[in-house]
Amino acid sequence: MKRGLQGDKNAINALRKLRPALDQRAKDGDAEAVRRLKRLDDLLKQYPESGSNDADSRAAKEDGAKGVSVIDDNQSDLSLMMVKSSALQNFGKQAEQQLVEVPPSAASRRFNECDVIGNLDRDEKGNVVTQEDGSGNLKDKDGFATNERGYLVDPKTGGVINNLNNQQMFGKHDLDDRGELPAPFNVEKHNFNPHEVRGDFDFDRNGKARVLKTAG
């Protein structure tokens, strides 16, 4: 393109031969091809093919103007497609955020252990049974790295990640020496809110609920 802009006829002829392929890429929605095609057409309008008369030159200019219009239309269509694609991506991110809160908040009580636990068996008491691969590394049944508590981890950072989009839920510094989650997430593991099932009680000076007994 640089040599063509400098008026090199051989380069201009070579660029002219490339136009059909570039035009097809532009029609297929290639944004870079659309940009290059516009620059190429602007260049070719300045250097019409040899042997053309004034009428041909005027026709070429008119066709070039139409071509620019088509390119502009293509760019508009492409911009619209990009906007729609961005909207769909944002919608997907919002859906993921509704499924998994990153990072989890103790106040919302939406955290669930199932979002960060590996695909592992449990013993008769419900405890996760970790397993090692042939190299002695902790992995779940799907081959993903876990820590000694069975939580999915990023092999590079050691932080606990979720199983939806692999975003970090807890940093390695948040875990204790055994790899357990920090409080209150190590206790309230299943987004269960006790306030939703607790009765309406008065409390004594020690904070204990006063349970009223019915006459019977």
FITI-200040 format. One line per 5 residues: their letters; for each residue y, z, x of N, C-alpha, C. Coordinates in Angstrom, 1 decimal, always signed. Atoms other than C-alpha are relative to their C-alpha. Layout:
BEGIN
a) Y Z X Y Z X Y Z X; ...
***
This chain:
BEGIN
mkrgl) -1.2 +0.0 +0.8 +0.0 +0.0 +0.0 +1.3 +0.0 +0.9; -1.2 -0.1 -0.9 +2.4 +0.8 +2.9 +0.4 -1.4 +0.5; -0.3 +1.3 -0.6 +2.0 -2.6 +4.5 +0.5 -1.0 -1.1; -0.4 +0.8 +1.1 +2.4 -4.2 +1.1 +1.5 +0.2 -0.4; -1.4 -0.4 +0.3 +5.7 -2.4 +0.5 +0.9 -0.6 +1.1
qgdkn) -0.7 +0.6 -1.1 +6.8 -3.8 +3.9 +0.1 -1.6 -0.1; +0.0 +1.5 +0.2 +6.2 -7.4 +2.6 -1.1 -0.7 +0.6; +1.1 +0.7 -0.6 +2.9 -8.1 +4.4 -0.8 -0.8 -1.1; +0.6 +0.9 +1.0 +1.5 -11.1 +2.4 -1.5 +0.3 -0.1; +1.5 -0.3 +0.0 -2.1 -10.4 +3.5 -0.3 +1.3 -0.8
ainal) +0.2 -1.3 +0.6 -1.8 -6.8 +2.4 +0.2 -0.2 -1.5; -0.3 +0.2 +1.5 -0.2 -7.9 -1.0 -1.2 -0.8 -0.6; +1.2 +0.7 +0.6 -3.1 -10.4 -1.6 -1.2 +0.9 -0.1; +1.1 -1.0 +0.1 -5.6 -7.7 -0.8 +0.2 +0.9 -1.2; -0.3 -1.0 +1.1 -3.9 -5.3 -3.2 -0.2 -0.7 -1.4
rklrp) +0.1 +0.7 +1.2 -3.8 -8.0 -5.9 -1.5 -0.1 -0.4; +1.4 +0.1 +0.3 -7.6 -8.4 -5.6 -0.6 +1.4 -0.5; +0.4 -1.4 +0.3 -8.0 -4.6 -6.0 +0.4 +0.4 -1.4; -0.6 -0.4 +1.3 -6.0 -4.5 -9.3 -1.0 +0.1 -1.1; +0.9 -0.1 +1.1 -8.9 -5.3 -11.7 -0.8 +1.3 +0.0
aldqr) +0.8 -1.2 +0.0 -11.0 -2.4 -10.5 +0.8 +1.2 -0.2; -0.9 -1.1 +0.2 -8.0 -0.1 -10.4 +0.4 +0.1 -1.5; -0.4 +0.0 +1.4 -7.1 -1.1 -14.0 -1.1 +0.5 -0.8; +1.1 -0.5 +0.8 -10.6 -0.4 -15.2 -0.1 +1.6 +0.1; +0.0 -1.4 -0.2 -10.5 +3.1 -13.6 +1.1 +0.7 -0.9
akdgd) -1.1 -0.6 +0.8 -7.1 +3.7 -15.3 -0.4 +0.1 -1.5; +0.4 +0.0 +1.4 -8.6 +2.7 -18.7 -1.1 +1.1 -0.3; +1.1 -1.0 +0.2 -11.5 +5.1 -18.1 +0.6 +1.4 +0.0; -0.7 -1.3 +0.0 -8.9 +7.9 -17.9 +0.2 +0.7 +1.4; -0.3 -0.6 -1.3 -8.6 +8.4 -14.1 +1.5 +0.1 +0.2
aeavr) -1.4 -0.3 -0.1 -5.2 +10.0 -13.7 +0.6 -0.6 +1.3; -0.4 +0.5 -1.3 -4.9 +9.0 -10.0 +0.1 -1.5 -0.1; +0.0 +1.5 +0.1 -5.8 +5.4 -10.9 +1.2 -0.5 -0.8; -1.1 +0.4 +0.8 -3.1 +5.3 -13.5 +1.3 +0.0 +0.8; -1.2 -0.1 -0.9 -0.5 +6.5 -11.0 +0.1 -1.2 +1.0
rlkrl) +0.0 +1.0 -1.0 -1.6 +4.0 -8.4 +0.2 -1.4 -0.6; -0.1 +1.3 +0.7 -1.8 +1.1 -10.9 +1.5 -0.3 -0.3; -1.4 +0.2 +0.2 +1.8 +1.7 -11.8 +0.8 -0.5 +1.2; -0.6 +0.3 -1.3 +2.9 +1.6 -8.2 -0.3 -1.5 +0.4; +0.5 +1.3 -0.4 +0.8 -1.5 -7.6 +0.7 -1.1 -0.8
ddllk) -0.6 +1.0 +0.9 +2.2 -3.4 -10.6 +1.5 -0.2 +0.3; -1.4 +0.1 -0.4 +5.8 -2.6 -9.5 +0.1 -0.8 +1.3; +0.0 +0.8 -1.2 +5.0 -4.0 -6.1 -0.3 -1.5 -0.3; +0.4 +1.4 +0.2 +3.3 -7.2 -7.4 +1.1 -0.7 -0.8; -1.1 +0.6 +0.7 +6.2 -7.9 -9.7 +1.1 -0.6 +1.0
qypes) -1.0 +0.4 -1.1 +8.4 -8.2 -6.5 -0.5 -1.2 +0.8; +0.6 +1.1 -0.8 +5.9 -10.7 -4.9 -1.0 -0.7 -0.9; +0.9 +0.8 +0.8 +4.6 -13.1 -7.5 -0.9 -1.0 +0.8; +0.9 +0.8 -0.8 +1.7 -15.3 -6.5 +0.7 -1.3 +0.4; -0.6 +1.2 -0.5 +2.7 -18.4 -4.4 -0.4 -1.2 -0.9
gsnda) +0.2 +1.2 +0.8 +3.1 -21.7 -6.3 +0.4 +0.2 -1.5; -0.5 -0.2 +1.4 +4.4 -20.1 -9.5 +1.4 -0.5 -0.1; -1.3 +0.4 +0.3 +7.5 -21.6 -11.0 +0.8 +1.1 -0.6; -0.8 -1.0 +0.5 +10.4 -19.8 -12.5 -0.5 +0.5 -1.4; +0.5 -0.4 +1.3 +8.8 -19.9 -16.0 -1.2 +1.0 +0.2
dsraa) +1.1 -0.8 -0.3 +5.6 -18.4 -14.5 +0.5 +1.4 +0.5; -0.5 -1.3 -0.5 +7.7 -15.8 -12.7 +0.6 +0.9 -1.1; -0.5 -0.8 +1.1 +9.5 -14.8 -15.9 -1.2 +0.5 -0.9; +1.2 -0.4 +0.8 +6.1 -14.7 -17.7 -0.6 +1.2 +0.7; +0.6 -1.1 -0.8 +4.8 -12.5 -14.9 +0.8 +1.3 -0.2
kedga) -0.9 -1.1 +0.2 +7.8 -10.2 -15.3 -0.2 +0.6 -1.4; +0.2 -0.5 +1.3 +7.3 -10.0 -19.0 -1.4 +0.7 -0.2; +1.3 -0.6 +0.1 +3.6 -9.3 -18.6 +0.0 +1.3 +0.8; -0.1 -1.3 -0.7 +4.5 -6.7 -16.0 +0.6 +1.1 -0.8; -0.7 -1.0 +0.8 +6.8 -5.0 -18.4 -1.0 +0.5 -1.1
kgvsv) +1.0 -0.4 +1.0 +4.0 -5.0 -21.0 -1.0 +0.9 +0.7; +0.9 -0.8 -0.8 +1.7 -3.7 -18.3 +0.5 +1.5 +0.2; -0.6 -1.3 -0.2 +4.1 -0.8 -17.6 -0.1 +0.8 -1.3; +0.0 -0.7 +1.3 +4.2 -0.1 -21.4 -1.5 +0.5 -0.2; +1.3 -0.4 +0.2 +0.4 +0.0 -21.5 -0.4 +1.2 +0.9
iddnq) +0.2 -1.1 -0.9 +0.3 +2.3 -18.5 +0.6 +1.2 -0.5; -0.6 -1.2 +0.6 +2.8 +4.6 -20.1 -0.8 +0.5 -1.2; +0.8 -0.4 +1.1 +0.7 +4.6 -23.2 -1.3 +0.8 +0.5; +1.2 -0.6 -0.5 -2.4 +5.4 -21.1 +0.4 +1.4 +0.6; -0.4 -1.3 -0.5 -0.4 +8.2 -19.4 +0.2 +1.0 -1.1
sdlsl) -0.2 -0.9 +1.2 +0.6 +9.6 -22.8 -1.4 +0.5 -0.5; +1.3 -0.4 +0.5 -3.0 +9.5 -24.0 -0.7 +1.0 +1.0; +0.6 -0.9 -1.0 -4.2 +11.1 -20.7 +0.6 +1.4 -0.1; -0.7 -1.3 +0.1 -1.6 +13.8 -21.0 -0.5 +0.8 -1.2; +0.5 -0.6 +1.2 -2.8 +14.5 -24.6 -1.4 +0.5 +0.2
mmvks) +1.4 -0.5 -0.3 -6.4 +14.7 -23.4 +0.0 +1.2 +0.9; -0.1 -1.1 -0.9 -5.4 +17.1 -20.6 +0.4 +1.3 -0.8; -0.5 -1.1 +0.8 -3.5 +19.3 -23.1 -1.2 +0.6 -0.9; +1.2 -0.4 +0.8 -6.6 +19.4 -25.4 -1.0 +0.7 +0.8; +1.0 -0.6 -0.9 -8.9 +20.1 -22.5 +0.4 +1.4 +0.4
salqn) -0.6 -1.3 -0.4 -6.6 +23.0 -21.4 -0.2 +1.0 -1.2; +0.1 -0.9 +1.1 -6.6 +24.4 -24.9 -1.4 +0.4 -0.3; +1.4 -0.4 +0.1 -10.4 +24.3 -25.1 -0.4 +1.0 +1.0; +0.4 -0.9 -1.0 -10.7 +26.0 -21.8 +0.6 +1.4 -0.3; -0.6 -1.3 +0.4 -8.2 +28.7 -22.9 -0.8 +0.7 -1.1
fgkqa) +0.8 -0.6 +1.1 -10.2 +29.2 -26.1 -1.3 +0.6 +0.5; +1.3 -0.5 -0.6 -13.4 +29.6 -24.1 +0.3 +1.3 +0.8; -0.3 -1.2 -0.7 -11.7 +32.2 -21.9 +0.3 +1.1 -0.9; -0.2 -1.1 +1.0 -10.5 +34.1 -24.9 -1.3 +0.5 -0.6; +1.3 -0.4 +0.6 -14.0 +34.1 -26.4 -0.8 +0.9 +1.0
eqqlv) +0.7 -0.8 -1.0 -15.4 +35.4 -23.1 +0.6 +1.4 +0.1; -0.7 -1.2 -0.1 -12.7 +38.1 -23.0 -0.4 +0.9 -1.2; +0.3 -0.8 +1.1 -13.7 +39.2 -26.5 -1.5 +0.5 +0.1; +1.4 -0.4 -0.2 -17.4 +39.4 -25.5 -0.1 +1.1 +1.1; +0.0 -0.9 -1.1 -16.8 +41.2 -22.2 +1.4 +0.3 +0.5
evpps) -1.4 -0.4 -0.4 -13.7 +43.2 -21.3 +0.0 +0.2 +1.5; +0.0 +0.0 -1.5 -12.8 +42.6 -17.6 +1.5 +0.4 +0.4; +0.9 -1.0 -0.2 -12.1 +45.1 -16.2 -0.2 +0.9 -1.2; +0.2 -0.9 +1.2 -13.6 +47.6 -18.7 +1.0 +1.1 -0.1; -0.9 -1.0 +0.3 -11.4 +50.1 -20.3 -0.7 +1.2 -0.7
aasrr) +0.6 -1.1 +0.7 -12.5 +53.6 -21.2 +0.5 +0.3 -1.3; -0.7 -0.2 +1.3 -10.0 +53.7 -24.0 -0.6 -0.8 -1.1; +0.5 +0.9 +1.0 -11.4 +50.7 -25.8 -1.4 +0.2 -0.4; +1.4 -0.3 +0.3 -15.0 +51.9 -25.6 -0.8 -1.3 -0.3; +0.7 +1.3 +0.2 -16.2 +48.2 -25.4 -1.0 -0.2 +1.1
fnecd) +0.9 +0.2 -1.1 -18.2 +48.6 -22.2 -1.5 +0.1 -0.4; +1.4 -0.1 +0.3 -21.9 +47.9 -22.5 -0.8 -0.2 +1.3; +0.9 +0.1 -1.2 -24.5 +48.5 -19.7 -0.7 -1.3 +0.1; +0.8 +1.3 +0.0 -26.3 +45.3 -20.8 +0.8 -1.1 +0.6; -0.8 +1.0 -0.6 -23.4 +43.3 -19.5 +0.0 -0.1 +1.5
vignl) +0.0 -0.1 -1.5 -23.9 +44.4 -15.9 -1.4 +0.3 +0.6; +1.3 -0.4 -0.5 -27.6 +45.3 -15.6 -0.8 -1.3 +0.2; +0.8 +1.2 -0.3 -30.0 +42.8 -14.0 -1.2 -0.1 -1.0; +1.2 +0.2 +0.8 -33.1 +41.3 -15.7 -1.2 +0.7 +0.7; +1.0 -0.8 -0.6 -35.4 +44.1 -14.8 -0.9 +0.8 -1.1
drdek) +0.9 -0.8 +0.9 -38.3 +46.1 -16.3 +0.5 +1.4 -0.1; -0.4 -1.4 +0.1 -37.9 +49.7 -17.5 -1.3 +0.8 -0.1; +1.2 -0.8 +0.1 -40.4 +52.6 -17.2 -0.1 +0.6 -1.4; +0.3 -0.6 +1.3 -41.7 +54.7 -20.1 +1.2 +0.9 -0.5; -1.2 -0.8 +0.4 -38.5 +56.8 -20.0 +1.3 -0.8 -0.2
gnvvt) -1.2 +0.9 +0.2 -36.2 +53.8 -20.3 +0.8 -0.2 +1.3; -0.7 +0.2 -1.3 -35.1 +53.9 -16.6 -0.3 -1.4 +0.6; +0.1 +1.3 -0.6 -34.5 +50.6 -14.9 -0.9 +0.1 +1.3; +0.9 +0.0 -1.2 -37.2 +49.7 -12.3 +0.5 -1.2 +0.9; -0.5 +1.1 -0.9 -35.6 +47.8 -9.4 -1.2 -0.6 +0.8
qedgs) +1.1 +0.7 -0.8 -37.6 +45.3 -7.3 +0.7 -0.7 +1.2; -0.5 +0.7 -1.2 -37.3 +43.6 -3.9 -0.7 -1.4 +0.1; +0.5 +1.3 -0.2 -37.8 +40.0 -2.9 -0.8 +0.1 +1.3; +0.9 +0.0 -1.2 -40.0 +39.0 +0.1 +0.7 +0.4 +1.3; -0.7 -0.5 -1.2 -37.2 +39.9 +2.5 +0.5 +1.4 -0.1
gnlkd) -0.4 -1.4 +0.2 -36.7 +43.4 +1.2 +1.3 +0.2 -0.7; -1.3 -0.1 +0.7 -33.5 +42.6 -0.7 -0.2 +0.3 -1.5; +0.1 -0.3 +1.4 -33.0 +44.0 -4.2 +0.5 -1.2 -0.8; -0.2 +1.1 +0.9 -33.2 +41.2 -6.7 -0.6 +0.2 -1.4; +0.6 -0.1 +1.3 -33.8 +40.9 -10.4 -1.0 -1.1 -0.2
kdgfa) +1.0 +1.0 +0.3 -36.4 +38.6 -12.1 +0.6 -1.4 +0.1; -0.6 +1.3 -0.1 -33.9 +35.8 -12.0 +0.5 -0.4 +1.4; -0.4 +0.3 -1.4 -33.2 +36.1 -8.3 +1.4 +0.4 +0.3; -1.3 -0.4 -0.2 -29.8 +37.7 -8.7 +0.0 +1.4 +0.7; -0.1 -1.2 -0.8 -28.7 +40.5 -6.3 +0.3 +1.2 -0.9
tnerg) -0.3 -1.3 +0.8 -28.7 +44.1 -7.7 +0.2 +1.1 +1.1; -0.1 -1.2 -0.9 -28.0 +47.5 -6.2 -1.2 +0.9 -0.4; +1.2 -0.9 +0.2 -30.4 +50.5 -6.2 +0.0 +0.5 -1.5; +0.0 -0.5 +1.4 -29.4 +51.3 -9.8 -0.3 -1.2 -1.0; +0.3 +1.1 +0.9 -30.2 +47.8 -11.1 +1.2 -0.8 -0.5
ylvdp) -1.2 +0.8 +0.5 -26.6 +46.6 -11.6 +0.1 -1.2 +0.8; -0.2 +1.3 -0.7 -25.8 +43.0 -10.7 +1.2 +0.2 +0.9; -1.1 -0.2 -1.0 -23.6 +42.9 -7.6 +0.3 -1.3 +0.7; -0.4 +1.1 -0.8 -21.7 +40.4 -5.6 -0.5 +0.2 +1.4; +0.5 -0.2 -1.3 -23.6 +40.0 -2.3 +1.0 +0.2 +1.1
ktggv) -1.0 -0.1 -1.0 -20.4 +39.6 -0.4 +0.8 +1.3 +0.0; -0.9 -1.1 +0.1 -18.4 +42.5 -1.7 -0.7 +1.3 -0.4; +0.7 -1.1 +0.5 -21.0 +44.8 -3.2 +0.5 +0.6 -1.3; -0.5 -0.4 +1.3 -19.0 +45.1 -6.4 -0.9 -0.4 -1.1; +0.9 +0.3 +1.2 -20.7 +45.2 -9.8 +0.7 -1.1 -0.8
innln) -0.5 +1.2 +0.7 -20.3 +41.9 -11.7 -0.7 +0.0 -1.4; +0.6 +0.2 +1.3 -21.0 +40.9 -15.3 -0.9 -1.2 +0.0; +1.0 +1.1 +0.0 -23.8 +38.5 -16.3 +0.5 -1.2 -0.9; -0.5 +1.1 +0.8 -21.5 +36.3 -18.4 +0.7 -1.0 +0.8; -0.8 +0.9 -0.8 -19.1 +34.8 -15.9 +0.1 +0.5 +1.5
nqqmf) +0.0 -0.5 -1.4 -19.8 +36.8 -12.7 +1.3 +0.6 +0.5; -1.2 -0.7 -0.4 -16.4 +38.5 -12.8 -0.3 +1.4 +0.4; +0.2 -1.3 -0.5 -16.1 +41.8 -11.0 +0.4 +1.0 -1.1; -0.3 -1.0 +0.9 -16.3 +44.8 -13.3 +0.4 +1.3 +0.7; -0.3 -1.2 -0.8 -16.3 +47.6 -10.7 -0.1 -0.3 +1.4
gkhdl) +0.0 +0.2 -1.5 -15.4 +47.5 -7.0 -1.1 +0.9 +0.6; +1.0 -0.8 -0.7 -17.9 +48.9 -4.5 +0.5 +1.4 +0.2; -0.6 -1.3 -0.2 -15.5 +51.8 -3.9 +0.0 +0.8 -1.3; +0.1 -0.8 +1.3 -15.8 +52.8 -7.6 -1.3 +0.6 -0.2; +1.3 -0.4 +0.2 -19.5 +53.4 -7.3 -0.3 +1.3 +0.9
ddrge) +0.3 -1.1 -0.8 -21.1 +56.6 -6.0 -1.0 -0.4 +1.1; +0.9 +0.4 -1.1 -23.5 +56.8 -3.0 -1.3 -0.6 -0.5; +1.2 +0.5 +0.6 -26.4 +55.9 -5.3 +0.2 -1.3 -0.7; -0.2 +1.3 +0.7 -24.7 +52.8 -6.7 +0.3 +0.2 -1.5; -0.2 -0.3 +1.5 -24.0 +54.5 -10.1 +1.5 -0.3 -0.3
lpapf) -1.3 +0.3 +0.5 -21.0 +53.5 -12.2 +0.8 +1.3 -0.1; -0.8 -1.2 +0.1 -18.0 +55.8 -12.4 +0.1 +0.5 -1.4; -0.1 -0.5 +1.3 -17.4 +58.1 -15.3 +1.3 -0.6 -0.7; +1.0 -0.4 +1.0 -17.1 +57.7 -18.3 -1.1 -1.1 -0.2; +0.9 +1.1 +0.3 -19.0 +54.4 -18.0 -1.5 +0.3 +0.3
nvekh) +1.4 -0.3 -0.3 -22.1 +56.0 -16.5 -0.6 +0.9 -1.0; +0.5 -0.8 +1.1 -22.4 +58.2 -19.6 +0.0 -0.8 -1.3; -0.1 +0.8 +1.2 -21.1 +56.0 -22.4 -0.3 -1.5 +0.3; +0.5 +1.3 -0.5 -23.2 +52.9 -21.5 -0.1 -1.1 -1.0; +0.3 +1.0 +1.0 -23.6 +51.2 -24.8 +1.1 -0.1 -1.1
nfnph) -1.2 +0.1 +0.9 -20.1 +50.9 -26.3 -0.1 +0.8 -1.3; +0.2 -0.8 +1.2 -20.9 +53.7 -28.7 +1.1 +1.0 +0.0; -1.1 -0.9 +0.1 -18.0 +55.7 -30.0 -0.4 +1.1 -0.9; +0.4 -1.1 +0.8 -19.0 +59.1 -31.2 +0.9 +0.4 -1.1; -1.0 -0.4 +1.0 -15.8 +59.6 -33.1 -0.2 -0.8 -1.3
evrgd) +0.3 +0.8 +1.2 -17.0 +56.9 -35.5 -1.1 +0.6 -0.9; +1.0 -0.7 +0.8 -19.9 +59.1 -36.7 +0.1 +1.5 -0.1; -0.2 -1.4 +0.0 -18.5 +62.5 -36.1 +0.7 +0.5 -1.3; -0.7 -0.5 +1.2 -17.5 +64.6 -39.1 +1.4 +0.6 +0.3; -1.3 -0.5 -0.1 -14.1 +66.1 -39.8 -0.1 +1.5 +0.1
fdfdr) +0.2 -1.4 -0.2 -14.2 +69.6 -38.3 +1.3 +0.7 +0.4; -1.0 -0.8 -0.6 -11.8 +72.4 -37.5 -0.7 +0.5 +1.3; +0.6 -0.5 -1.3 -12.3 +73.8 -33.9 +0.5 +1.4 +0.3; -0.3 -1.4 -0.4 -12.3 +77.3 -32.5 +0.8 -0.1 +1.3; -0.8 +0.0 -1.2 -10.3 +78.4 -29.5 -0.7 -0.5 +1.2
ngkar) +0.8 +0.5 -1.1 -13.1 +77.2 -27.2 -0.2 -1.5 -0.1; +0.1 +1.4 +0.2 -12.9 +73.7 -28.6 -1.3 -0.4 -0.7; +1.2 +0.3 +0.7 -16.2 +74.0 -30.5 +0.2 -0.3 -1.5; -0.2 +0.3 +1.4 -16.5 +72.5 -33.9 -0.5 +1.1 -0.9; +0.5 -1.0 +0.9 -16.8 +74.9 -36.8 -0.7 -0.7 -1.1
vlkta) +0.9 +0.6 +1.0 -19.7 +73.8 -38.9 -0.2 +0.9 -1.2; +0.1 -0.8 +1.2 -19.6 +75.0 -42.5 -1.4 -0.1 -0.6; +1.3 +0.0 +0.6 -22.9 +76.0 -44.1 +0.2 +0.0 -1.5; -0.1 +0.0 +1.4 -23.5 +75.2 -47.7 -0.9 +1.1 -0.6; +0.8 -1.0 +0.6 -24.8 +77.8 -50.0 -1.3 -0.5 -0.5
g) +1.3 +0.5 +0.4 -28.5 +77.4 -50.6 -0.9 +1.1 -0.1
***
